[in-house]
Amino acid sequence: MKRMLSKLYVQVLLAVIIGAIVGVLWPQTGEALKPIGDAFIKLIKMLLAPVIFLTVVTGIARMENMKELGRVGFRALIYFEVVSTLALVIGLVVVQVFQPGAGMNIDPASLDSGSIASYTAAAKHSSFLDFVLGIIPDTVVDAFAKGNILQILLFSILLGVALAKAGPKAQLFVDNLDSLMRGMFVVVNMVMRLAPIGAFGAIAFTIGKYGFESLFSLGKLMACVYLTCFAFVVVILGPICRWAGFSLWKFLRFIKEELFTVLGTSSSESVLPQMIAKMEKAGVSKPVAGMIIPSGLTFNPDGQAIYYTIAAIFIAQATNTPLSFSDQLIVLAVLMFTSKGSAGVTGSGFIILAATLASLGTIPVAGMVLLLGVDRFMSEARAITNTIGNGVGTLAIAKWVGALDKDKLREAMEGEVSVKQQESAAGTVLLPERSV
């Protein structure tokens, strides 16, 4: 029992249950607990700029080894953009069909506190040209001071490309950024340990103010995310697998150990070395596997993309925020950029979504308080979908560029490789810690 209680998802579940009980039995007390959820969001906001900056810069800078594999990098970026955009579109369609937030009728003003109001400082653009010009910051410091994620992304991409071009001369700086990024990931994990407290306050407030029926809409939100992730894997990734010459179901069986690990950790980064090993064993050349798997964590976040669109439109529906068709297209366009700032770390999806809504300025960021109680339980679906999508994408790109051994692929998918060979292959993935 003690070991079970030490798991974060169990703690969050208990916090949600206790918060719901408090909200039902003592609604006024539940409403008074609102600052607890606000404090957690403020902690998340504190991490927003450095996490995005470090993830994008180090991810691009490490692609310097792809100079001789420019064709691989170019096709990989095309694949990542197309598939992650399809994930965004599928999420948008599903959330519009099922409308999980409809009927909640939450006044965003009642959610807007000092800790969240700073998010809404993002500028509203009167035209597409103003929107584009707004991506360019007056100064780099100004972008970080205001927490404008699109401006931070622009600078991060430019710096990442510059460091990649600098090559070995910039390696020490890249290594230092990498060390800082790892430190920030530790801070993210520390903050996410407070998720049960934030979830308790958020659920107690939500139910205390809006009634127990609000949980029904949150349940529909979770169901939409899980069902959409399943549909994406089958409908989108399934045909890609067939084109690449293997069965989706055999592939899932092939990486089942990694999927169970991701289920327990809610982080696709936790299986990075194992996934590289599995891709090499499945016939992907070592350079391609070493490049695509890590870069896919940032540039091919299929599960995150699904979550972003569903969660963003859910908040709009719950707060009765009208969105025209053009508004929804703008949401998709912005998410096409901000989703590329995702890391494979638990809680990063919540951080990126907060940044995206702040950039949009149309959907109230304060509505994210509604997600606190259930966000942790959707992270498993996101992480597992990211892992599956990354693996499938690596095999597909390898075939596209002629770097896939079909005999090894067949042996791996059919389970013809002996246990001894598997252990040997797994043991070969002692890649340099900072290599792509």
ABEGO torsion letter per residue (X at the ends): XAAAAABAAAAAAAAAAAAAAAAAABAAAAAAAAAAAAAAAAAAAAAAAAAAAAAAAAAAAAAAAAAAAAAAAAAAAAAAAAAAAAAAAAAAAAAAAAGAABGAGBBAAAABBAAAAAAAABBBBABAAAAAAAABBABAAAAAAAGBAAAAAAAAAAAAAAAAAAEAAAAAAAAAAAAAAAAAAAAAAAAAAAAAAAAAAAAAAAAAAAEAAAAAAAAAAAAAAAAAAAAAAAAAAAAAAAAAGBBAAAAAAAAAAAAAAAAAAGBAAAAAAAAAAAAAAAGBBAAAAAAAAAAAAAABBAAAAAAAAAAAAAAAAAAGBBBBAAAAAAAAAAAAAAAAABBABBGAAAAAAAAAAAAAGABBAAAAAAAAAAAAAAAAAAAAAAAAAAAAAAAAAAAAAGABBAAAAAAAAAGABBAAAAAAAAAAABBBAABX
